[in-house]
Amino acid sequence: MRRSANKCLDSRQELRKLRTEFFTVIDHEIRAPLSGIIELMYLLEETALSAEQREYVGEIGSCAEHLLRVVTRAKEWVDLSSGLLTLEEEPFIVSECLSGAVEGMRLKAVTKGLELCFDPSGEIPGLAMGDTWRIRDLLMYIIDHCLEFTNGGTVIVQAGADEVTPARFVLTIDVKAPDDYHGSGEG
């Protein structure tokens, strides 16, 4: 019985190792040419283009940057699940982290003719321990996805906290899009 359990554990560890190696190779094989596409797109933007061509170049850039974010997130997930990525445990001001993420996406919203609002409607603790950059990055990713598939109106980011105790709390984030949202799942 013990030998069977050890064999199972060894198999799981080997699987984790193979998955990490696979994603490392895939990350490099996709990231390198994708970075080249993005750089060439920036160079192309500096040339004389018609309005239609400029729109196509913008779409190419948007798609390439989105794919780069997907690759980065997949690699981070594999690293995190394999124990290779550690989350920071630092004090940070929750409202500053959240409002910083919203402000970081404001230009994209304005460029698309959208309004982006931050509504800390619930009770949000002032100070927390955690990985402020990962939290901010995740919120920016969610907002970016919502903006990508919204054609008009106001996108509202609401924040609050549940299960608040002196030692911990559950941060709740709700990103609401107008009725014309065309993405998958909820807005």
Secondary structure, DSSP 8 states (H G I E B T S, - for coil): -HHHHHHHHHHHHHHHHHHHHHHHHHHHHHHHHHHHHHHHHHHHHTS---HHHHHHHHHHHHHHHHHHHHHHHHHHHHHHHTT-S----EEEEHHHHHHHHHHHHHHHHHHTT-EEEEE--S---SEEEE-HHHHHHHHHHHHHHHHHT--SSEEEEEEEEES--SS--EEEEEEE--TT--SSS--
